[in-house]
Protein backbone atom coordinates (compact mmCIF):
# COMPACT_ATOMS: atom_id res chain seq x y z
CA UNK A 1 0.00 0.00 0.00
CA UNK A 2 1.39 3.40 -0.97
CA UNK A 3 2.18 5.61 2.02
CA UNK A 4 0.62 8.87 0.91
CA UNK A 5 1.54 10.75 4.08
CA UNK A 6 5.20 9.72 3.90
CA UNK A 7 5.41 10.85 0.28
CA UNK A 8 3.74 14.19 1.10
CA UNK A 9 6.10 14.75 4.03
CA UNK A 10 9.17 14.04 1.89
CA UNK A 11 8.02 16.56 -0.71
CA UNK A 12 7.37 19.27 1.90
CA UNK A 13 10.56 18.60 3.86
CA UNK A 14 12.80 18.56 0.81
CA UNK A 15 11.43 21.91 -0.34
CA UNK A 16 11.84 23.52 3.09
CA UNK A 17 15.34 22.12 3.60
CA UNK A 18 16.41 23.73 0.31
CA UNK A 19 14.79 27.03 1.33
CA UNK A 20 16.45 26.98 4.77
CA UNK A 21 19.86 26.31 3.30
CA UNK A 22 19.58 29.44 1.15
CA UNK A 23 18.16 31.46 4.05
CA UNK A 24 21.01 30.54 6.39
CA UNK A 25 23.60 31.30 3.72
CA UNK A 26 22.23 34.82 3.33
CA UNK A 27 20.96 35.62 6.83
CA UNK A 28 22.78 33.18 9.11
CA UNK A 29 24.29 35.96 11.23
CA UNK A 30 20.97 37.64 12.00
CA UNK A 31 20.39 37.96 15.77
CA UNK A 32 17.20 36.35 17.05
CA UNK A 33 17.40 37.36 20.70
CA UNK A 34 19.49 38.81 23.50
CA UNK A 35 20.09 36.71 26.58
CA UNK A 36 19.73 38.39 29.95
CA UNK A 37 21.41 37.23 33.15
CA UNK A 38 18.05 36.53 34.80
CA UNK A 39 17.18 34.22 31.89
CA UNK A 40 20.43 32.28 32.22
CA UNK A 41 19.66 31.70 35.91
CA UNK A 42 15.91 31.39 35.34
CA UNK A 43 15.63 28.31 33.17
CA UNK A 44 16.23 30.02 29.80
CA UNK A 45 12.73 31.46 30.02
CA UNK A 46 11.64 33.04 26.76
CA UNK A 47 14.98 32.73 24.93
CA UNK A 48 14.45 32.17 21.20
CA UNK A 49 16.87 29.34 20.47
CA UNK A 50 15.15 26.51 18.62
CA UNK A 51 13.01 25.83 15.55
CA UNK A 52 9.74 23.97 16.03
CA UNK A 53 7.64 23.62 12.91
CA UNK A 54 4.45 22.02 14.22
CA UNK A 55 2.98 24.72 16.48
CA UNK A 56 3.55 28.15 17.96
CA UNK A 57 2.27 29.67 21.18
CA UNK A 58 1.02 33.24 21.31
CA UNK A 59 0.61 34.92 24.70
CA UNK A 60 -2.86 36.20 23.82
CA UNK A 61 -4.22 33.93 21.09
CA UNK A 62 -2.93 30.69 22.60
CA UNK A 63 -1.63 27.70 20.70
CA UNK A 64 -1.78 27.59 16.91
CA UNK A 65 -1.09 24.36 15.06
CA UNK A 66 0.46 25.27 11.73
CA UNK A 67 -1.25 28.64 12.05
CA UNK A 68 -4.69 27.29 12.99
CA UNK A 69 -6.33 28.03 16.35
CA UNK A 70 -8.24 25.38 18.27
CA UNK A 71 -11.68 26.77 17.23
CA UNK A 72 -10.50 26.71 13.61
CA UNK A 73 -9.33 23.12 13.97
CA UNK A 74 -12.70 22.15 15.39
CA UNK A 75 -14.30 23.65 12.29
CA UNK A 76 -11.87 22.51 9.60
CA UNK A 77 -10.44 19.12 10.59
CA UNK A 78 -12.37 15.96 9.70
CA UNK A 79 -14.49 15.08 12.72
CA UNK A 80 -16.70 12.44 14.26
CA UNK A 81 -20.46 12.55 14.00
CA UNK A 82 -20.68 14.80 17.06
CA UNK A 83 -18.33 17.37 15.61
CA UNK A 84 -15.05 16.92 17.51
CA UNK A 85 -11.89 16.78 15.38
CA UNK A 86 -10.08 13.49 14.90
CA UNK A 87 -6.52 13.62 16.29
CA UNK A 88 -5.30 11.74 13.21
CA UNK A 89 -6.18 14.85 11.22
CA UNK A 90 -4.14 17.06 13.53
CA UNK A 91 -1.14 14.74 13.20
CA UNK A 92 -1.42 14.98 9.41
CA UNK A 93 -1.62 18.78 9.66
CA UNK A 94 1.42 19.03 11.96
CA UNK A 95 3.45 16.72 9.75
CA UNK A 96 2.81 18.33 6.35
CA UNK A 97 1.09 21.65 7.07
CA UNK A 98 -2.12 20.84 5.16
CA UNK A 99 -5.66 20.24 6.41
CA UNK A 100 -6.34 16.61 5.43
CA UNK A 101 -9.41 15.32 3.65
CA UNK A 102 -11.77 12.81 5.26
CA UNK A 103 -10.34 10.14 2.96
CA UNK A 104 -6.78 10.93 4.04
CA UNK A 105 -7.73 10.75 7.73
CA UNK A 106 -9.51 7.46 7.14
CA UNK A 107 -6.32 6.14 5.49
CA UNK A 108 -4.24 7.29 8.47
CA UNK A 109 -6.62 5.62 10.96
CA UNK A 110 -6.20 2.39 9.02
CA UNK A 111 -2.43 2.80 9.08
CA UNK A 112 -2.46 3.17 12.85
CA UNK A 113 -4.62 0.05 13.16
CA UNK A 114 -2.22 -1.93 10.98
CA UNK A 115 0.83 -0.79 12.97
CA UNK A 116 -0.65 -1.17 16.46
CA UNK A 117 0.77 -4.58 17.43
CA UNK A 118 2.78 -4.24 20.65
CA UNK A 119 5.72 -6.67 21.12
CA UNK A 120 5.00 -9.42 23.64
CA UNK A 121 8.07 -8.56 25.71
CA UNK A 122 6.60 -5.11 26.46
CA UNK A 123 3.55 -6.65 28.07
CA UNK A 124 5.77 -9.14 29.92
CA UNK A 125 7.91 -6.28 31.23
CA UNK A 126 4.85 -4.39 32.44
CA UNK A 127 3.46 -7.49 34.15
CA UNK A 128 6.74 -7.88 36.03
CA UNK A 129 6.24 -4.52 37.77
CA UNK A 130 4.32 -4.04 41.01
CA UNK A 131 0.78 -2.97 40.20
CA UNK A 132 1.20 0.13 42.36
CA UNK A 133 4.03 1.40 40.13
CA UNK A 134 3.10 4.90 38.98
CA UNK A 135 1.40 4.74 35.56
CA UNK A 136 3.90 7.23 34.09
CA UNK A 137 6.78 5.00 35.18
CA UNK A 138 5.09 2.08 33.43
CA UNK A 139 4.41 4.20 30.36
CA UNK A 140 8.00 5.41 30.02
CA UNK A 141 9.40 1.91 30.54
CA UNK A 142 7.00 0.46 27.98
CA UNK A 143 8.07 3.00 25.37
CA UNK A 144 11.76 2.33 26.03
CA UNK A 145 11.19 -1.45 25.92
CA UNK A 146 9.96 -1.21 22.33
CA UNK A 147 13.26 0.31 21.22
CA UNK A 148 14.15 -3.21 20.10
CA UNK A 149 11.73 -2.53 17.22
CA UNK A 150 13.38 0.73 16.11
CA UNK A 151 13.72 1.08 12.33
CA UNK A 152 16.12 4.00 12.77
CA UNK A 153 18.47 2.11 15.09
CA UNK A 154 18.58 -0.85 12.72
CA UNK A 155 19.19 1.20 9.59
CA UNK A 156 21.77 3.41 11.32
CA UNK A 157 23.72 0.30 12.28
CA UNK A 158 23.48 -0.95 8.70
CA UNK A 159 24.76 2.37 7.38
CA UNK A 160 22.33 5.02 6.14
CA UNK A 161 22.90 8.32 4.36
CA UNK A 162 22.30 11.33 6.61
CA UNK A 163 19.88 12.72 4.05
CA UNK A 164 17.64 9.68 4.66
CA UNK A 165 17.52 9.84 8.48
CA UNK A 166 13.97 11.14 8.28
CA UNK A 167 12.67 7.95 6.60
CA UNK A 168 13.14 5.42 9.45
CA UNK A 169 12.27 8.18 11.94
CA UNK A 170 8.92 8.51 10.19
CA UNK A 171 8.40 4.73 10.40
CA UNK A 172 9.24 4.71 14.12
CA UNK A 173 6.90 7.66 14.67
CA UNK A 174 3.98 5.97 12.92
CA UNK A 175 4.53 2.71 14.79
CA UNK A 176 4.88 4.40 18.17
CA UNK A 177 1.76 6.55 17.82
CA UNK A 178 -0.19 3.52 16.65
CA UNK A 179 0.81 1.50 19.72
CA UNK A 180 0.50 4.09 22.49
CA UNK A 181 -3.27 3.73 23.09
CA UNK A 182 -2.87 -0.05 23.46
CA UNK A 183 -0.03 0.39 25.94
CA UNK A 184 -1.78 3.11 27.91
CA UNK A 185 -5.01 1.11 28.14
CA UNK A 186 -3.06 -1.98 29.22
CA UNK A 187 -1.43 0.03 32.02
CA UNK A 188 -4.81 1.39 33.09
CA UNK A 189 -6.51 -2.00 33.21
CA UNK A 190 -3.64 -3.79 35.01
CA UNK A 191 -3.28 -0.99 37.56
CA UNK A 192 -6.92 -0.23 38.37
CA UNK A 193 -9.00 -3.14 37.04
CA UNK A 194 -7.15 -6.26 38.17
CA UNK A 195 -5.60 -6.89 34.77
CA UNK A 196 -9.00 -7.39 33.13
CA UNK A 197 -7.85 -6.28 29.67
CA UNK A 198 -10.04 -5.38 26.71
CA UNK A 199 -9.03 -6.38 23.19
CA UNK A 200 -8.66 -3.64 20.56
CA UNK A 201 -11.47 -2.90 18.13
CA UNK A 202 -9.67 -2.15 14.88
CA UNK A 203 -12.90 -0.99 13.23
CA UNK A 204 -12.79 2.19 15.32
CA UNK A 205 -10.69 5.31 14.89
CA UNK A 206 -7.55 5.87 16.99
CA UNK A 207 -9.34 7.70 19.84
CA UNK A 208 -12.49 5.61 19.76
CA UNK A 209 -10.48 2.41 20.07
CA UNK A 210 -8.50 3.92 22.95
CA UNK A 211 -11.72 4.73 24.83
CA UNK A 212 -12.97 1.21 24.12
CA UNK A 213 -9.79 -0.42 25.50
CA UNK A 214 -9.97 1.76 28.62
CA UNK A 215 -13.37 0.17 29.23
CA UNK A 216 -15.39 3.37 29.17
CA UNK A 217 -18.02 3.04 26.51
CA UNK A 218 -20.43 5.63 25.15
CA UNK A 219 -20.20 8.05 22.27
CA UNK A 220 -19.80 11.08 24.54
CA UNK A 221 -16.63 9.74 26.16
CA UNK A 222 -15.17 8.76 22.78
CA UNK A 223 -15.98 12.29 21.66
CA UNK A 224 -14.21 13.68 24.73
CA UNK A 225 -11.15 11.54 23.99
CA UNK A 226 -10.98 12.95 20.46
CA UNK A 227 -11.08 16.49 21.84
CA UNK A 228 -8.64 15.73 24.66
CA UNK A 229 -6.09 14.01 22.42
CA UNK A 230 -6.30 16.90 19.94
CA UNK A 231 -5.89 19.87 22.29
CA UNK A 232 -3.02 18.31 24.30
CA UNK A 233 -1.00 17.29 21.24
CA UNK A 234 1.56 20.10 21.07
CA UNK A 235 2.46 23.42 22.71
CA UNK A 236 5.45 24.64 20.70
CA UNK A 237 8.97 23.40 21.38
CA UNK A 238 10.02 25.14 24.58
CA UNK A 239 7.90 23.17 27.05
CA UNK A 240 9.77 20.50 28.98
CA UNK A 241 8.41 17.36 27.28
CA UNK A 242 8.82 18.78 23.78
CA UNK A 243 12.29 20.14 24.48
CA UNK A 244 13.41 16.91 26.17
CA UNK A 245 12.24 14.87 23.17
CA UNK A 246 14.07 17.25 20.84
CA UNK A 247 17.25 17.23 22.92
CA UNK A 248 17.44 13.44 23.13
CA UNK A 249 16.61 13.16 19.44
CA UNK A 250 19.37 15.62 18.54
CA UNK A 251 21.92 13.00 19.67
CA UNK A 252 20.47 10.70 16.96
CA UNK A 253 18.77 8.59 19.59
CA UNK A 254 15.75 7.00 17.92
CA UNK A 255 12.12 7.95 18.47
CA UNK A 256 11.68 5.41 21.31
CA UNK A 257 14.53 6.81 23.40
CA UNK A 258 13.49 10.36 22.54
CA UNK A 259 9.84 9.95 23.46
CA UNK A 260 10.71 8.13 26.68
CA UNK A 261 12.86 11.13 27.62
CA UNK A 262 10.00 13.48 26.84
CA UNK A 263 7.57 11.43 28.92
CA UNK A 264 9.96 11.51 31.88
CA UNK A 265 9.84 15.30 31.65
CA UNK A 266 6.05 15.26 31.33
CA UNK A 267 5.83 13.29 34.58
CA UNK A 268 7.13 16.22 36.64
CA UNK A 269 4.81 18.22 38.94
CA UNK A 270 5.73 21.45 37.13
CA UNK A 271 4.60 20.00 33.80
CA UNK A 272 2.16 17.22 32.94
CA UNK A 273 1.62 15.94 36.46
CA UNK A 274 -0.20 19.19 37.19
CA UNK A 275 -3.40 17.85 35.64
CA UNK A 276 -3.84 15.33 38.46
CA UNK A 277 -2.93 17.97 41.06
CA UNK A 278 -5.90 20.15 39.99
CA UNK A 279 -8.64 17.60 40.55
CA UNK A 280 -6.97 16.41 43.77
CA UNK A 281 -6.96 20.02 45.05
CA UNK A 282 -10.65 20.42 44.13
CA UNK A 283 -11.71 17.31 46.03
CA UNK A 284 -9.54 18.29 48.98
CA UNK A 285 -11.33 21.65 49.02
CA UNK A 286 -14.77 20.02 48.87
CA UNK A 287 -13.86 17.73 51.76
CA UNK A 288 -12.58 20.67 53.82
CA UNK A 289 -15.72 22.70 53.12
CA UNK A 290 -18.02 19.74 53.73
CA UNK A 291 -20.09 20.31 50.60
CA UNK A 292 -20.16 19.37 46.93
CA UNK A 293 -21.79 22.68 46.03
CA UNK A 294 -19.72 25.44 47.66
CA UNK A 295 -20.54 29.08 47.20
CA UNK A 296 -18.13 31.44 45.50
CA UNK A 297 -17.46 33.01 48.89
CA UNK A 298 -16.48 29.65 50.37
CA UNK A 299 -14.22 28.96 47.40
CA UNK A 300 -12.61 32.40 47.74
CA UNK A 301 -11.87 31.76 51.43
CA UNK A 302 -10.28 28.41 50.61
CA UNK A 303 -8.24 29.90 47.77
CA UNK A 304 -6.93 32.65 50.04
CA UNK A 305 -6.09 30.05 52.69
CA UNK A 306 -4.18 28.00 50.10
CA UNK A 307 -2.22 31.06 49.00
CA UNK A 308 -1.51 32.13 52.58
CA UNK A 309 0.06 28.74 53.26
CA UNK A 310 2.58 29.38 50.49
CA UNK A 311 0.97 27.05 47.97
CA UNK A 312 -0.19 27.80 44.44
CA UNK A 313 -3.62 27.26 42.94
CA UNK A 314 -3.08 24.30 40.58
CA UNK A 315 -4.34 24.82 37.06
CA UNK A 316 -3.91 28.60 37.13
CA UNK A 317 -1.07 30.53 35.53
CA UNK A 318 1.11 29.78 32.53
CA UNK A 319 4.67 30.62 31.54
CA UNK A 320 3.58 32.23 28.25
CA UNK A 321 -0.20 32.72 28.08
CA UNK A 322 -1.73 36.02 29.17
CA UNK A 323 -5.37 35.07 28.52
CA UNK A 324 -7.54 32.07 29.45
CA UNK A 325 -6.07 29.02 27.77
CA UNK A 326 -8.07 28.22 24.60
CA UNK A 327 -7.71 24.55 25.54
CA UNK A 328 -9.52 25.29 28.81
CA UNK A 329 -12.26 27.10 26.90
CA UNK A 330 -12.65 24.21 24.44
CA UNK A 331 -13.22 21.82 27.35
CA UNK A 332 -15.61 24.28 28.98
CA UNK A 333 -17.68 24.42 25.80
CA UNK A 334 -17.74 20.60 25.70
CA UNK A 335 -18.97 20.50 29.30
CA UNK A 336 -21.61 23.13 28.59
CA UNK A 337 -22.97 20.99 25.79
CA UNK A 338 -22.84 17.55 27.38
CA UNK A 339 -22.55 17.67 31.19
CA UNK A 340 -23.51 21.17 32.32
CA UNK A 341 -25.31 19.82 35.41
CA UNK A 342 -22.33 17.89 36.77
CA UNK A 343 -21.50 19.04 40.32
CA UNK A 344 -17.70 19.03 39.88
CA UNK A 345 -17.95 20.86 36.57
CA UNK A 346 -20.00 23.57 38.25
CA UNK A 347 -17.28 23.91 40.89
CA UNK A 348 -14.66 24.28 38.14
CA UNK A 349 -16.69 27.10 36.62
CA UNK A 350 -17.06 28.84 39.99
CA UNK A 351 -13.31 28.59 40.52
CA UNK A 352 -12.90 30.18 37.07
CA UNK A 353 -14.95 33.15 38.31
CA UNK A 354 -13.21 33.39 41.69
CA UNK A 355 -9.49 32.75 41.21
CA UNK A 356 -8.39 35.27 38.53
CA UNK A 357 -9.49 38.39 40.49
CA UNK A 358 -7.77 37.09 43.63
CA UNK A 359 -4.51 36.38 41.77
CA UNK A 360 -4.69 39.76 40.01
CA UNK A 361 -5.03 41.50 43.37
CA UNK A 362 -1.69 40.09 44.47
CA UNK A 363 0.04 42.27 41.90
CA UNK A 364 2.69 39.65 41.15
CA UNK A 365 0.91 37.22 38.82
CA UNK A 366 1.29 37.95 35.11
CA UNK A 367 -1.30 35.38 34.10
CA UNK A 368 -4.14 34.75 36.57
CA UNK A 369 -6.11 32.67 34.06
CA UNK A 370 -6.75 28.91 33.94
CA UNK A 371 -4.62 26.63 31.78
CA UNK A 372 -5.63 23.35 30.16
CA UNK A 373 -5.23 21.38 33.40
CA UNK A 374 -7.91 23.36 35.22
CA UNK A 375 -10.80 21.61 33.47
CA UNK A 376 -9.69 18.22 32.15
CA UNK A 377 -9.94 16.32 35.45
CA UNK A 378 -13.57 17.24 36.01
CA UNK A 379 -14.50 15.92 32.57
CA UNK A 380 -12.65 12.66 33.08
CA UNK A 381 -14.15 12.10 36.54
CA UNK A 382 -17.65 12.58 35.17
CA UNK A 383 -17.21 9.72 32.71
CA UNK A 384 -15.78 7.39 35.34
CA UNK A 385 -12.05 7.85 34.84
CA UNK A 386 -11.41 8.82 38.44
CA UNK A 387 -7.86 7.53 38.86
CA UNK A 388 -5.90 10.80 38.94
CA UNK A 389 -2.46 9.25 38.65
CA UNK A 390 -3.36 8.00 35.17
CA UNK A 391 -4.19 11.43 33.78
CA UNK A 392 -0.63 12.25 32.76
CA UNK A 393 -0.50 9.06 30.68
CA UNK A 394 -3.50 10.37 28.70
CA UNK A 395 -1.58 13.61 28.28
CA UNK A 396 1.44 11.65 27.07
CA UNK A 397 -0.48 9.71 24.43
CA UNK A 398 -1.64 13.03 23.00
CA UNK A 399 1.68 14.89 23.32
CA UNK A 400 3.41 12.14 21.29
CA UNK A 401 1.58 13.42 18.20
CA UNK A 402 3.34 16.77 18.33
CA UNK A 403 6.80 15.86 19.59
CA UNK A 404 7.23 12.94 17.20
CA UNK A 405 6.06 14.86 14.15
CA UNK A 406 8.55 17.57 15.18
CA UNK A 407 11.26 14.89 15.48
CA UNK A 408 10.58 13.89 11.88
CA UNK A 409 11.12 17.50 10.85
CA UNK A 410 14.33 17.76 12.85
CA UNK A 411 15.72 14.76 10.98
CA UNK A 412 14.47 15.92 7.59
CA UNK A 413 16.02 19.37 8.03
CA UNK A 414 19.27 17.98 9.37
CA UNK A 415 19.19 19.76 12.72
CA UNK A 416 22.44 19.25 14.67
CA UNK A 417 23.19 18.07 18.18
CA UNK A 418 21.82 20.63 20.65
CA UNK A 419 24.73 21.91 22.71
CA UNK A 420 24.24 25.28 24.46
CA UNK A 421 27.16 26.88 26.25
CA UNK A 422 27.06 26.93 30.05
CA UNK A 423 28.96 29.20 32.42
CA UNK A 424 29.71 29.09 36.15
CA UNK A 425 28.56 31.59 38.73
CA UNK A 426 32.21 32.49 39.22
CA UNK A 427 32.45 33.34 35.52
CA UNK A 428 29.39 35.58 35.88
CA UNK A 429 30.92 37.38 38.88
CA UNK A 430 34.21 37.86 37.06
CA UNK A 431 32.48 39.19 33.95
CA UNK A 432 30.37 41.62 35.96
CA UNK A 433 33.48 42.86 37.76
CA UNK A 434 35.23 43.53 34.45
CA UNK A 435 32.17 45.36 33.11
CA UNK A 436 32.11 47.58 36.23
CA UNK A 437 35.82 48.40 35.82
CA UNK A 438 35.33 49.32 32.16
CA UNK A 439 32.27 51.48 32.87
URNOR-V330671 format. One record per backbone hydrogen bond with DSSP energy under -0.5 kcal/mol. NH is the residue of the N-H (numbers start at 1). CO is the residue of the C=O. If there is no record, write none. Layout:
NH/CO ; NH/CO
This chain:
4/2 ; 7/3 ; 8/4 ; 9/5 ; 10/6 ; 11/7 ; 12/8 ; 13/9 ; 14/10 ; 15/11 ; 16/12 ; 17/13 ; 18/14 ; 19/15 ; 20/16 ; 21/17 ; 22/18 ; 23/19 ; 24/20 ; 25/21 ; 26/22 ; 27/23 ; 28/24 ; 30/27 ; 39/36 ; 40/36 ; 41/37 ; 42/38 ; 44/39 ; 45/42 ; 47/44 ; 49/47 ; 56/64 ; 58/56 ; 58/62 ; 62/58 ; 64/56 ; 65/68 ; 66/54 ; 66/64 ; 68/65 ; 73/69 ; 74/70 ; 75/71 ; 76/72 ; 77/73 ; 80/84 ; 83/80 ; 86/78 ; 89/86 ; 90/86 ; 91/87 ; 92/88 ; 93/89 ; 94/90 ; 95/91 ; 96/92 ; 97/93 ; 105/101 ; 106/102 ; 107/103 ; 108/104 ; 109/105 ; 110/106 ; 111/107 ; 112/108 ; 113/109 ; 114/110 ; 115/111 ; 116/113 ; 122/119 ; 123/119 ; 124/120 ; 125/121 ; 126/122 ; 127/123 ; 128/124 ; 128/125 ; 129/126 ; 133/130 ; 137/134 ; 138/134 ; 139/135 ; 140/136 ; 141/137 ; 142/138 ; 143/139 ; 144/140 ; 145/141 ; 146/142 ; 146/143 ; 147/144 ; 148/145 ; 149/146 ; 150/147 ; 154/150 ; 155/151 ; 156/152 ; 157/153 ; 158/154 ; 159/155 ; 164/161 ; 165/162 ; 167/164 ; 168/164 ; 169/165 ; 170/166 ; 171/167 ; 172/168 ; 173/169 ; 174/170 ; 175/171 ; 176/172 ; 177/173 ; 178/174 ; 179/175 ; 180/176 ; 181/177 ; 183/179 ; 184/180 ; 185/181 ; 186/182 ; 187/183 ; 188/184 ; 189/185 ; 190/186 ; 191/187 ; 192/188 ; 193/189 ; 195/189 ; 196/189 ; 196/193 ; 197/195 ; 202/200 ; 204/201 ; 209/205 ; 210/206 ; 211/207 ; 212/208 ; 213/209 ; 214/210 ; 215/211 ; 215/212 ; 216/211 ; 217/215 ; 222/218 ; 223/219 ; 224/220 ; 225/221 ; 226/222 ; 227/223 ; 228/224 ; 229/225 ; 230/226 ; 231/227 ; 232/228 ; 233/230 ; 235/236 ; 243/239 ; 244/240 ; 245/241 ; 246/242 ; 247/243 ; 248/244 ; 249/245 ; 250/246 ; 251/247 ; 251/248 ; 252/249 ; 253/248 ; 258/254 ; 259/255 ; 260/256 ; 261/257 ; 262/258 ; 263/259 ; 264/260 ; 265/261 ; 266/262 ; 267/263 ; 268/265 ; 271/268 ; 273/266 ; 273/268 ; 274/271 ; 275/272 ; 276/273 ; 277/273 ; 278/274 ; 279/275 ; 280/276 ; 281/277 ; 282/278 ; 283/279 ; 284/280 ; 285/281 ; 286/282 ; 287/283 ; 288/284 ; 289/285 ; 290/286 ; 291/286 ; 299/295 ; 300/296 ; 301/297 ; 302/298 ; 303/299 ; 304/300 ; 305/301 ; 306/302 ; 307/303 ; 308/304 ; 309/305 ; 310/307 ; 311/306 ; 314/312 ; 316/313 ; 317/369 ; 322/59 ; 325/370 ; 328/325 ; 329/325 ; 330/326 ; 331/327 ; 332/328 ; 333/329 ; 334/330 ; 335/331 ; 336/332 ; 337/333 ; 338/334 ; 339/335 ; 342/339 ; 346/342 ; 347/343 ; 348/344 ; 349/345 ; 350/346 ; 351/347 ; 352/348 ; 353/349 ; 354/350 ; 355/351 ; 358/354 ; 359/355 ; 360/356 ; 361/357 ; 362/358 ; 362/359 ; 363/360 ; 365/359 ; 366/364 ; 371/315 ; 374/371 ; 375/372 ; 376/372 ; 377/373 ; 378/375 ; 379/375 ; 380/376 ; 381/377 ; 382/378 ; 383/379 ; 384/381 ; 385/380 ; 386/384 ; 388/386 ; 390/387 ; 391/388 ; 393/390 ; 394/390 ; 395/391 ; 396/392 ; 397/393 ; 398/394 ; 399/395 ; 400/396 ; 401/398 ; 402/233 ; 402/398 ; 403/399 ; 404/400 ; 405/401 ; 406/402 ; 407/403 ; 408/404 ; 409/405 ; 410/406 ; 411/407 ; 412/408 ; 413/409 ; 414/411 ; 415/410 ; 419/417 ; 428/424 ; 429/425 ; 430/426 ; 431/427 ; 432/428 ; 433/429 ; 434/430 ; 435/431 ; 436/432 ; 437/433 ; 438/434 ; 439/435
